[in-house]
């Protein structure tokens, strides 16, 4: 077993070292003691109070036994209604604690213990199960990302290569200039799939044109939005697609290093990614002299430790840098002042995966995958809750929402009726059953007062108490608020309090007023989106 001094020395010169050294000690001892924290503070020249504040910001870093070995039980919106609270109570003698949505809404209830995730609805039948594959595809148009993901061996280099993997990268490096790669992406109209929807080609072009070295590619794999679990299936079953996408981004922008910021709740995914990176390095597709060209690009994995706000790109970058993960003020933007204040691409897992197919098949092919005149391509929907067939569905933009809910996913369970769905995970609030006559695209969702965003959809049937669901959702936002700005810090807690009791005229007015202030003045998307839950609940009141 390595000593404190040896571990610190091993990580001292590594890129983005703080998360790595914290995880190293957490894995070695099961928790991070005060003595260890003091050694890290000295070794990395970080004030102890600052380091303590950063450590305690994350939910999963333990400071005392049983630490990492104690069960953490998902009590997210879907799991709490399907046995999560009962499992938590039964495991409390083992030191169990609740955790927010763990990204397994299609395979509940997840219990995280050490480096394993167990699932089940009763404690005596918990088991380790692989990530569920996407359900069979029922669409008329071609899938993009999921086209080959159901085939065996796609998570290996050989399997991925057998279905055309890395052909896009080879085409780019041998026949296209960086500007030509970017032009194809701009023509394809690919926009960010993490929720913000910024044009990918424009982002890459901004980093290419920006001054400053070293440039960085960051894959945001910290999908902490409740009800979203699409990135997990991509990373588990086609990790090379993401690696290829990152390397394409590096070639197009001049980046030489990349980070995959992986959420803590995906420990098995960590092993899959580490193996895939080794395979890509052995094949000469990552590292120095890629494909014999003067092109170097190295990829590192850094695990988060449980903080919803780190899905926001400014918080994520601060976390990577070892700072307290508050959101950053913008401008400046990451394309010019990102990781270590240098030009940086921050892209979502789904976005990076899509670029590989676009470069391989062309912009026109990608635009032809959509039913929508103005929005190109496909979107992966994480569908869960009170529905017959939960899972990840890749849908063409413009597909009717009812087609997904009733035809592809089988509709409500026996004897039940749909009452409402959430959109954008929780951030889009609720859409009631009478508004289901929309298509799956951002403008249509906005017409009914919501947003598509990261496209997690949780379904609630007519047996559910929507006030209770809304209270739980706002409680989540209150717990996850970073506290940097007072509209979000105070507003989320105040609305949670107001939703804990039956609504009346005065409380409804106050909830609406607080939501308006949060939306207008919060520092990041958490504070501006959280009121969508309460506002949409109020619209449901007759």
DRENKEFI-133352 format. One record per atom (N, C-alpha, C): x, y, z. Coordinates in steps of 0.001 Angstrom, whole numbers, plus 500000, padded with zeros to 6 digits. Layout:
# DRENKEFI-133352
XYZ ...
This chain:
# DRENKEFI-133352
500846498807500000 500000500000500000 500884501247500000 500601502151499077 501394503369498966 501160504280500161 502200504968500578 502078505944501659 501449507223501120 501058508103502040 500507509395501627 501478510149500738 502738510181501149 503758510922500392 503935510335498996 503898509002498883 504085508363497574 502913508655496645 501697508590497172 500536508883496333 500537510327495854 500879511230496763 500919512647496394 501976512886495329 503120512255495478 504196512416494498 503777511859493135 503036510751493128 502586510148491868 501652511064491092 500886511882491816 499884512725491166 500326514173490979 501465514537491561 501838515958491600 501931516585490211 502488515875489240 502699516443487911 501659515992486888 500611515315487344 499563514863486425 498665516032486032 498089515991484848 497112517029484485 495883516932485383 495341518070485777 494137518115486628 494252517121487782 495203517325488698 495533516273489664 494615516139490879 493909517210491290 493280517160492616 492204516089492712 491284516021491742 490271514969491800 490918513596491809 491976513440491032 492665512155490976 493262511747492306 493912512677492999 494536512320494282 493471512094495351 492396512846495320 491323512627496294 490717511234496106 490493510847494862 489948509510494605 490952508414494986 492230508677494759 493239507681495111 493218507370496605 493130508398497425 493055508184498875 491715507590499287 490651508046498645 489324507529498965 489234506033498648 489835505622497531 489844504207497162 490759503393498080 491870503979498473 492819503243499320 492268502992500719 491682504013501320 491265503918502724 489758503765502905 488999504071501863 487545504065501989 486990505396502451 487853506291502875 487457507635503294 488707508511503283 488530509804503487 489654510741503500 489735511352504894 490754510959505640 490894511400507028 491415512829507098 491337513402508284 491851514752508483 493362514793508255 494056513745508704 495508513688508492 495840513669507006 495111512850506248 495332512778504803 495057514119504152 493971514771504557 493619516058503974 494711517092504229 495291517043505416 496381517971505720 497598517693504840 497884516413504614 499021516058503753 498789516528502318 497564516388501831 497245516857500478 497385518371500391 496917519065501429 497000520529501440 498449520987501348 499317520317502093 500745520672502062 501357520278500720 501048519054500260 501652518545499031 501290519347497801 500076519882497768 499634520631496597 499547522137496858 500001522547498036 500041523966498390 498676524628498258 497688523974498840 496323524481498858 495973524807500307 495460525990500600 495064526268501978 494086525213502490 494314524763503720 493526523669504263 492032524000504278 491680525211504654 490264525585504698 489639525525503304 490385525967502301 489884525918500926 489705524467500476 490669523626500784 490595522214500404 489429521521501109 489233521837502376 488133521245503126 486789521658502512 486671522926502121 485439523393501498 485167522683500181 486217522441499407 486063521736498143 485678520280498374 486355519619499292 486077518208499587 484633518008500025 484174518829500926 482834518647501490 481732519102500544 482086519747499444 481092520137498447 480523518909497742 481372517869497589 480971516661496871 480272515683497820 479223515034497312 478418514161498159 479096512840498505 479953512332497620 480421510954497771 481779510805498448 482467511875498725 483726511762499463 483411511643500955 483772510509501547 483527510274502975 484720510726503786 484450511117505018 485526511585505895 485720510700507120 484929509633507206 485085508699508313 484496507352507917 484912506268508613 484357504943508313 482863504915508607 482086504018507966 482508503010506983 482776503585505606 482507504864505412 482908505562504205 482387504936502934 483303504680502022 482952504201500694 482207502863500730 482412502085501777 481765500782501873 480319500820502301 479837501960502781 478438502072503201 477534502212501980 476372501561501980 475481501644500822 474930503055500637 474815503462499387 474131504695499032 472976504318498115 471792504694498482 470569504229497823 469937505373497038 469613505106495776 468987506132494947 467583506436495442 467316507689495685 465969508148496043 465515509223495058 465945509061493801 465533509979492753 464048509864492462 463516510708491584 462067510774491365 461418509447490993 462081508629490187 461515507342489782 461725506283490852 462939506212491382 463254505156492342 462489505303493660 462262506525494092 461546506710495363 460114506198495276 459567506154494065 458210505651493874 458183504156493570 459357503543493513 459443502128493158 460336501343494110 460269501702495405 460950500925496421 462212501516496991 462656502665496468 463904503258496940 463892503620498408 462808504196498879 462727504615500281 462712503408501211 462047502333500781 461998501119501600 463364500450501670 464075500409500552 465419499825500553 466357500649501429 466265501970501341 467086502841502180 466855502527503654 465608502411504053 465283502155505454 465827500798505896 465714499790505047 466171498454505433 467690498352505514 468397499214504796 469865499170504800 470492500160505777 469681500893506507 470240501866507452 471131501233508515 470867499984508975 471806499363509915 473218499204509354 473357499218508012 474674499137507374 475258500516507099 474595501548507597 475076502920507378 474615503525506079 473535503015505496 473056503500504203 472611504955504273 472884505675503198 472462507068503056 471799507243501693 470913508231501565 470273508462500263 471213509164499302 471013508942498022 471716509715496998 470716510134495938 471047511194495253 470183511683494183 470185510692493026 469346510938492040 469204510039490897 470563509558490402 470719508233490334 472008507630489992 472095507197488536 471150507635487707 471247507355486282 470928505932485897 470063505277486679 469607503926486308 468082503856486393 467426504841485840 465970504927485926 465276503831485133 466018503159484245 465469502038483487 465747500701484156 466353500733485340 466750499492486009 466840499749487512 465702500140488100 465726500555489501 465705499350490430 466133499497491691 466640500693492364 468143500506492517 468997501457492081 470433501280492240 470907501539493672 471803500661494126 472465500808495424 473962500770495154 474640501871495447 476073501992495197 476841501612496456 477716500629496312 478513500177497444 479925499909496965 480871500707497458 482234500582496955 482280500935495485 482778500001494672 482878500223493229 481891499365492455 480795499009493093 479775498213492429 478408498860492595 477574498700491576 476202499176491623 475281497965491574 474504497779492620 473519496712492700 472147497309492377 471281496510491777 469933496985491503 468913495937491938 467717496399492226 466634495529492641 465613496326493419 464450495752493609 463398496439494347 463241495910495766 464060494914496126 464074494392497482 465515494100497869 465852494319499122 467249494178499542 467769492758499414 466881491768499502 467364490386499444 467564489882498019 467228490699497012 467445490274495628 468255491308494837 469012492132495528 469872493086494830 470964492322494085 471251492758492865 472268492079492068 472977493078491174 474155492702490690 474904493530489755 474482493152488343 473896494086487628 473392493830486288 474031494806485304 474253494365484053 474802495287483054 473806496374482693 474308497450482143 473455498524481651 472489497980480607 471188498238480735 470247497756479714 470547498366478348 470513497528477322 470649498022475955 469402498792475551 469495499659474543 468292500337474057 467270499323473556 465981499578473753 464958498689473196 465081498596471676 464510497564471070 464558497452469602 464020498708468929 464654499085467834 464290500322467141 463070500092466261 462066500958466366 460817500816465625 460606501920464606 461602502782464433 461427503920463545 461619503581462078 461167504487461215 461305504329459771 462659504831459282 463171505868459927 464448506427459520 465600505706460229 466805505951459759 467995505301460294 468408505933461623 468913505113462529 469517505651463743 470909506187463415 471387507073464255 472750507598464112 473675506903465109 473535507227466373 474451506721467401 474163505266467744 472902504887467775 472520503529468189 472499502526467032 472959502902465841 472835502034464667 473424500641464890 474557500564465592 475228499271465794 475393498909467268 474835499728468157 475168499581469578 474636498276470171 473609497693469567 473031496449470090 473803495221469648 474772495396468737 475569494267468254 476630493902469285 476897492601469468 477880492177470476 479274492745470192 479988493073471260 481386493467471143 481636494894470728 480609495744470697 480818497120470268 481656497927471255 481813497419472481 482635498152473453 484111497786473353 484470496926472389 485874496598472143 486361497285470875 487657497403470747 488211498039469559 487862497251468297 488015495943468365 487744495112467198 486275495203466790 485382495131467776 483966495201467462 483569496540466876 484086497619467452 483753498957466958 484304499161465554 485517498714465324 486134498885464010 485395498070462943 484842496932463326 484155496068462359 482882496695461799 482340497701462492 481134498387462010 481451499807461545 482691500038461147 483069501338460596 483693502298461576 483966501819462780 484567502674463777 485930503194463369 486192504446463685 487427505191463405 487606505521461925 486623505164461064 486733505554459660 486620507072459507 485777507696460323 485644509143460257 486939509842460624 487613509368461682 488884509954462088 489939509766461009 490007508558460450 491001508292459393 490731509158458169 489451509328457826 489101510184456694 489525511621456957 489279512101458148 489621513477458490 491119513710458420 491882512805459020 493329513006459102 494029512855457755 493455512064456871 494140511791455597 493640512641454439 492407513178454535 491863513900453372 491275515262453680 491082515588454972 490407516839455313 491305517732456161 491204519026455965 491861519974456859 490966520202458078 491523520752459153 490672521080460306 489475521944459928 489679522939459068 488570523801458653 487512523031457877 487933522045457091 486966521253456333 486136520362457257 486758519827458308 485999519061459304 484939519947459936 485341521143460316 484413522078460957 483296522474459998 483623522677458728 482604523053457749 481541521964457608 481954520704457651 480991519596457566 480055519628458769 480604519857459943 479772519910461148 478827521111461115 479309522236460624 478442523408460526 477306523156459538 477628522523458426 476598522217457433 475584521208457974 476043520290458827 475143519271459382 474136519841460369 474418521005460907 473571521683461902 473539520933463236 474551520104463500 474622519442464805 474749520501465892 473885520391466899 473932521287468052 474140520454469311 474647521091470347 474972520385471570 473793519593472113 474042518346472496 472987517462472962 472912517386474483 473667518220475177 473612518217476631 472505519083477198 471856519867476347 470757520704476811 470799522121476274 471996522699476137 472095524101475716 471858524278474229 472248523309473416 471962523351471990 472802524319471192 474042524596471619 474905525508470865 475481524757469662 475552525394468482 476066524722467283 477492524197467489 477674522920467253 478961522271467534 480069522797466632 479791522948465347 480811523439464426 481303524826464788 480391525692465222 480789527036465632 481665526993466875 481354526098467801 482175525979469008 483580525519468654 483682524500467822 485009524008467433 485781525086466660 485099525815465806 485762526876465039 486299527964465963 485554528298466994 486007529332467936 487275528904468648 487368527630468997 488582527142469665 489741527072468676 489484526652467441 490535526637466421 491112528031466222 490245529042466182 490686530415465902 491251531120467139 491011530569468326 491454531229469560 492968531124469713 493544532135470338 494979532119470612 495227531524471987 496352530855472125 496726530280473408 496932528783473312 497924528312473994 498239526879474081 498394526529475557 497967525406476031 497506524208475358 495986524227475244 495462523771474087 494027523664473909 493557522298474403 492305522266474860 491802521076475551 490418520697475056 490148519398474994 488810518871474725 488287518245476015 487123518644476446 486513518072477646 485209517390477263 485115516103477578 483871515367477401 483098515419478713 481950516062478681 481113516186479869 480263514922480011 480728513996480844 480013512741481099 479468512728482523 479127513898483019 478607514027484383 477097514238484333 476390513294483706 474946513482483505 474198513284484826 474118514356485585 473481514282486889 472022514686486897 471485515088485740 470077515477485683 469195514270485970 468329514333486978 467449513197487260 466651512786486022 466577511481485812 465845510971484661 466649510886483393 467936511254483417 468799511171482236 469825510057482433 469892509141481467 470840508033481570 471326507586480190 471274508503479219 471673508192477848 473191508082477691 473936508929478392 475391508894478248 475959507571478745 475334507008479764 475824505750480330 475781504620479297 474687504528478524 474586503432477557 475594503617476422 475862504857476020 476869505105474983 478248504719475484 478594505163476677 479926504899477220 480137503431477531 479088502729477963 479235501319478305 479313500421477076 478555500770476025 478471499884474875 479195500384473636 479588501653473604 480359502160472470 481334503242472914 482239502919473853 483159503948474360 484089504481473280 484426503640472292 485332504102471240 484702505192470385 483372505227470296 482711506284469541 482984507644470175 483007507691471502 483281508939472208 484761509298472098 485622508294472205 487065508536472051 487365509062470650 486745508460469637 486932508933468264 486429510365468113 485275510670468721 484738512023468641 485649513048469296 486213512692470435 487139513602471099 488387513838470245 488886512784469617 490098512908468799 489817513715467542 488632513544466968 488223514403465849 488200515870466272 487634516122467450 487579517497467964 488978518060468163 489894517223468648 491271517670468857 491936518022467536 491731517182466513 492318517462465200 491766518762464626 490459518957464780 489820520131464187 490186521432464893 490552521361466157 490783522581466942 492247522811467302 493094521800467117 494491521927467524 494728521586468979 493805520876469605 493965520480471011 494933519314471127 495629519258472248 496590518176472481 496266517343473716 495267517750474483 494881516964475648 493370516969475802 492861515888476385 491430515787476592 491115515127477913 489970515478478473 489511514881479735 488088514356479548 487858513177480075 486496512679480223 486133512865481685 485181513746481946 484732514008483314 483542513084483566 483804511987484263 482835510909484429 482161510985485787 480839510862485798 480126510945487069 480471509757487960 480486510016489259 480922509049490261 480065507793490252 478783507948489972 477843506839490097 477987505783489010 478971505936488114 479199504973487036 480551504276487208 480767503521488288 482093502918488492 482446501869487448 481464501090486985 481776500076485964 482162500741484647 481550501877484360 481873502610483136 483327503065483146 483844503389484318 485245503777484439 486154502689483898 485894501443484276 486722500332483806 486628500174482290 485424500311481760 485223500189480312 485989501267479562 485934502493480055 486627503597479400 488142503438479475 488638503037480624 490087502846480765 490590501810479774 489857500709479621 490259499678478678 490191500181477245 489146500933476909 488993501446475552 490107502425475197 490497503274476121 491589504218475859 492897503469475615 493151502425476406 494353501608476193 494347500975474805 493189500470474387 493083499859473057 493338500888471967 492777502092472121 492970503134471116 494427503580471057 495069503649472211 496496504004472241 497334502930471546 497030501666471806 497786500564471190 497620500559469674 496463501013469197 496199501041467761 496719502309467093 497337503200467873 497880504431467317 496834505473466981 495673505395467655 494588506329467389 494415507362468495 495163507219469554 495255508194470640 496703508171471117 497241509333471459 498619509397471939 499468510271471039 500723509876470842 501649510646470008 501690510077468592 501802510973467615 501928510545466224 500745509730465736 499527510211465958 498319509462465603 498281509209464096 498106507938463734 498069507484462339 499296507946461554 500419508040462246 501657508422461602 501770509895461271 500794510683461700 500821512125461431 501460512870462606 501781514128462378 502315514965463447 501147515526464261 500461514625464897 499247514957465639 499250514161466932 499343514886468040 499399514252469359 498158514633470169 497550513634470787 496378513908471608 496253512818472668 496256513252473928 496177512325475056 494874512549475814 494253511442476226 492976511497476936 493151510993478362 492602511735479314 492646511368480730 491217511309481274 491002510398482205 489701510299482862 489796510918484246 488834511762484562 488734512309485911 487306512087486396 487181511411487522 485860511129488076 485354512297488914 484091512611488761 483454513531489682 483239512832491014 482536513491491910 482313512885493226 480914513184493751 479998513456492835 478622513674493249 478318515136493496 478030515877492436 477625517283492548 476909517638491256 475599517806491334 474777518076490154 475273519287489380 475700520312490077 476075521554489411 477317521380488544 478092520318488758 479281520088487930 478928519680486508 477661519438486227 477252519258484850 477251520563484073 477234521680484771 477348523002484145 478818523231483803 479103523691482587 480475523649482094 481448524480482927 481030525607483464 481933526400484296 482271525690485588 481277525084486218 481515524316487439 482405523119487157 482146522464486029 482959521304485655 484427521698485493 484676522807484811 486060523239484592 486734523609485914 486009524288486789 486581524592488102 486880523322488878 486000522331488777 486224521057489443 487475520380488902 487631520366487582 488831519783486976 490100520467487466 490016521767487623 491194522530488039 491479522422489530 490604521714490264 490815521555491697 490293522707492522 489482523556491905 488901524691492611 487538524312493177 487013525186494027 485642525001494487 484737525082493258 483888524095493011 483174524030491728 481952524940491616 482162526213491826 481122527197491550 481008527413490039 479835527763489528 479730528192488127 480579529443487889 481051529598486665 481832530771486302 480920531842485703 481321533085485917 480637534177485236 481032534171483762 480065534459482893 480330534485481450 479766535760480859 480485536416479903 481797536038479386 482917536277480404 484137535762480108 484538535031478903 484011533597478903 484004532996477719 483483531648477540 484624530640477439 484320529361477668 485386528345477627 486133528266476297 485509528658475201 486199528554473911 487455529416473864 487518530435474710 488735531254474797 489391531158476174 488590530969477222 489107530934478593 488468529753479331 488910528564478994 488349527353479570 489249526721480605 489681525484480361 490549524799481309 491867525548481435 492208525894482661 493407526678482973 493454527969482156 492265528532481900 492110529835481250 492573529830479792 492546528641479160 492979528506477773 491830527937476937 491917528041475599 490802527614474742 490412526153474968 489118525921475126 488630524598475500 487278524318474843 487155523120474284 485865522608473834 485266521789474969 484040522103475360 483297521258476301 482084520721475559 482070519422475315 480962518789474606 480404517627475409 479138517391475234 478434516272475841 478796514955475148 478627513832475839 478907512505475298 478170512280473979 476871512549473969 476052512304472779 476521513156471602 476888514390471868 477365515283470814 478617514733470160 479588514347470971 480847513826470441 480622512543469652 479738511678470142 479455510439469426 478869510726468045 477984511714467958 477345512034466685 478343512541465654 479385513239466087 480344513791465119 481030512705464310 481235511541464906 481937510467464189 481125509995462987 479809509905463161 478951509453462062 478786510546461005 478772511794461433 478617512897460487 479827512997459574 481020512894460126 482225512956459297 482290511748458373 481828510590458843 481880509378458029 480864509412456891 479618509868457185 478537509762456208 478164511086455553 478563512210456129 478297513492455515 477152514259456150 477147515557455916 476155516447456526 474754516178455997 474634515919454701 473310515696454112 472658514447454702 473445513421454899 472924512191455517 472354512496456895 473084513268457686 472638513558459051 471354514374459040 471294515379458190 470084516200458131 468878515379457679 469121514357456870 468041513516456388 467466512574457422 468081512492458605 467579511624459661 466391512240460394 466134513512460180 465110514245460937 463819514387460134 462690514475460846 461409514829460242 461189516338460224 461998517061460987 461788518498461167 462509519277460076 461870520305459548 462458521087458465 463690521859458900 463692522326460150 464740523256460586 465707522673461616 465453521462462089 466309520871463112 466823519533462606 468132519393462545 468734518224461912 468988517102462909 468943515875462388 469462514742463125 468494514089464084 469075513495465112 468334512686466072 468605513154467493 467810512654468418 468011512931469843 467743511645470615 468606511352471565 468392510197472431 467531510637473611 466417509945473790 465480510226474876 465645509160475950 465909509572477166 465903508660478315 464482508654478876 463797507540478708 462383507438479072 462227506495480260 461532506959481305 461414506138482514 460122506456483244 459886505709484321 458712505961485148 457589504997484866 456360505507484900 455165504678484804 454822504372483345 455666503567482717 455495503219481312 455972501782481109 455392501110480127 455672499680479966 457129499387479607 457708500164478704 459046499865478220 459968501074478401 460528501257479612 461494502345479794 462793502040479057 463609503037478862 464896502825478214 465328504040477428 466406503881476694 466935504945475846 466469504731474411 465850505767473852 465326505708472494 465970506810471665 466562506447470536 467063507457469608 465947507776468621 465493509021468639 464339509399467819 464735510496466840 464106510516465666 464317511642464757 463596512871465292 464207514021465186 463508515244465568 462226515354464738 461172515798465390 459887515912464726 458992514705464915 459478513638465575 458627512484465861 457544512899466850 456272512523466618 455227512856467593 455527512246468962 455338513036470001 455576512546471357 454725511314471647 453486511310471191 452604510169471445 453110508898470762 453767509031469631 454329507853468968 455371507190469862 456214508000470488 457207507457471412 456534506821472624 455615507534473250 455031507077474503 454129505859474321 453291505873473288 452280504823473142 452714503695472207 453351504026471083 453695502996470108 455041502340470406 456077503147470600 457399502584470825 457552502037472239 457070502772473234 457286502387474637 456084501680475266 455020501439474502 453945500576474974 452845501221475776 452926502512476050 451865503184476777 451881502929478271 450815503319478963 450764503160480426 450583501694480812 450853501416482063 450674500063482573 449191499766482754 448866498494482979 447475498039483005 446600498885483928 445477499324483399 444496500031484200 444850501447484556 445960501971484035 446403503317484392 446283504254483185 446328505517483467 446358506542482432 447515507489482723 448098508047481672 449140509042481880 448540510307482484 449265510876483451 448857512154484035 449749513286483541 451053513039483576 452010514077483169 453361513430482928 454233514160482260 455635513770482119 456496514947482553 457728514666482915 458702515735483039 459456515827481722 460118516926481511 460987517062480337 462316517649480775 463342517448479934 464703517902480274 465125517358481628 464756516088481902 464969515528483240 463931516110484171 464384516990485056 463464517785485869 463419519240485421 464451519678484723 464632521111484473 463556521733483607 462854520917482816 461795521465481971 460448521519482642 460357520969483861 459074520940484549 458158519876483977 456848520039484191 455851519037483818 455102519435482545 454756518414481779 453846518575480642 452662517658480913 451467518208480929 450280517420481266 449803516635480046 449000515612480305 448558514692479260 447823515414478129 447091516455478440 446344517188477411 447248517950476447 448548518073476784 449507518762475920 450438517789475193 450084516517475154 450957515516474529 450940515564473005 450059516364472409 449998516434470941 451070517383470404 452317517067470704 453450517858470235 454469516907469618 455435517468468927 456527516664468376 457774516846469230 458693515919469085 459902515935469918 460940516844469272 460937518077469706 461899519084469277 461738520277470206 462754521101470279 462763522205471242 461610523194471037 461330523655469804 460233524619469646 458882524071470104 458615522797469840 457330522222470239 457200522147471750 458265521757472424 458219521682473881 458081523071474488 458712524063473875 458598525425474388 457184525973474237 456451525515473222 455079525979473018 454166525600474182 454505524520474886 453682524115476029 454362524484477344 455270525475477291 455876526015478498 456981525181479083 457601524318478268 458647523437478776 459890523578477900 460794522609477994 461942522555477105 462390521100476991 462987520764475858 463462519391475640 464775519158476363 465715520108476237 466979520039476965 467734518749476742 468183518140477834 468945516895477756 468054515696477466 466725515906477431 465751514915476941 465570513709477843 465602513916479147 465133512886480059 463641513090480269 462859512047480027 461403512131480203 460979511101481241 460424511570482356 459876510688483375 458356510750483308 457719509595483312 456277509484483131 455607509215484472 454510509929484736 453744509743485972 452297509453485609 451783508333486131 450402507979485800 449423508635486763 448150508296486599 447109508999487350 447000508590488807 447888507705489272 447893507356490700 448870508214491492 449653509025490826 450722509773491496 450237511130491993 450746511520493153 450464512834493733 451486513820493172 451073514669492251 452020515542491564 452560516637492478 451830517018493510 452381517962494475 453559517326495208 453445516058495563 454539515348496209 455729515223495258 455451514910493993 456535514809493003 457248516145492853 456474517230492784 457070518560492635 457880518948493868 457375518627495039 458104518927496271 459439518193496289 459424516913495912 460668516137495863 461645516721494856 461129517158493709 461990517742492681 462635519038493170 461850519902493813 462398521166494289 463355520936495454 463081519915496249 464003519555497328 465355519145496757 465336518433495627 466579518074494943 467350519326494529 466671520268493891 467350521492493462 467899522263494661 467173522279495763 467649522982496958 468908522319497505 468921520989497527 470093520259498019 471306520479497119 471060520601495808 472160520681494855 472595522104494540 471877523097495015 472299524477494784 473692524698495364 474569525290494582 475945525473495044 476043526579496095 475029527446496180 475027528500497179 475729529769496768 476242529818495531 476989531000495108 476098532238495042 474893532097494493 474008533257494369 472788533077495267 472379534126495911 471296533994496888 469924533760496273 469609534199495026 468273533881494503 468024532381494433 469032531631493998 468900530183493916 469023529546495299 470002529980496056 470260529388497379 469037529496498286 468427530664498314 467276530888499190 465971530483498491 465861530813497213 464617530566496502 464229529105496430 465195528214496158 464880526792496074 464376526261497412 464981526703498502 464536526250499826 463157526816500167 462929528060499811 461636528659500144 460502527991499363 460722527718498074 459687527045497294 459469525622497802 460546524950498219 460407523614498804 459495523660500024 459712524644500869 458863524798502063 457401525013501679 457168525861500677 455800526176500274 455098524981499638 455871524099499002 455290522917498376 455094521764499364 455544521952500589 455399520884501585 454016520880502226 453209521860501889 451858521975502448 450848522137501309 449565521903501575 448538522137500535 448603523574500030 448457523726498725 448567525051498122 447306525873498361 447490527174498516 446376528102498642 446736529384497893 445829530297497830 446000531482496986 447279532247497313 447551532445498582 448731533221498989 450020532489498630 450081531176498887 451311530430498606 451549530325497104 450476530183496327 450618530122494873 451232531410494346 450747532540494840 451290533826494405 452765533963494793 453102533548495998 454477533667496471 455411532752495686 454962531532495404 455771530603494609 456074531215493247 455074531802492632 455255532415491321 456226533590491378 456112534412492395 456991535583492524 458444535156492744 458646534168493625 460019533697493879 460615533107492605 459803532342491875 460282531753490629 460702532800489622 459948533880489523 460305534949488589 461642535592488947 461878535801490232 463149536390490674 464300535428490376 464109534147490678 465165533156490413 465516533106488934 464480533101488107 464705532989486666 465457534207486130 465202535355486696 465798536594486186 467198536853486717 467535536327487885 468768536773488538 469729535672488970 469390534396488790 470301533327489219 471536533277488335 472623532748488898 473919532782488217 474087531697487175 473328530594487273 473504529519486302 472172528837486043 472214527805485213 471010527135484772 470216526458485859 470854526064486963 470105525421488039 469032526382488569 469442527584488883 468514528548489451 467469529038488474 467828529114487182 466857529595486200 465874528505485786 466287527232485881 465422526132485450 464554525583486573 465027525634487813 464278525033488924 462835525523489011 462552526817488782 461159527273488875 460240526661487827 460800526030486782 459939525375485792 459091524289486445 459646523643487483 458899522609488191 457673523207488878 457889524251489673 456776524843490422 455802525573489507 456315526276488488 455421526984487571 454512526017486827 455090524896486355 454282523929485615 453291523223486525 453669523022487793 452713522447488750 451520523386488929 451789524674489038 450700525638489218 449760525649488019 450308525409486825 449456525364485631 448542524142485638 448898523120486427 448089521907486499 446890522072487426 446907523119488239 445816523331489190 444591523861488451 443421523225488600 442219523676487894 441868525132488231 
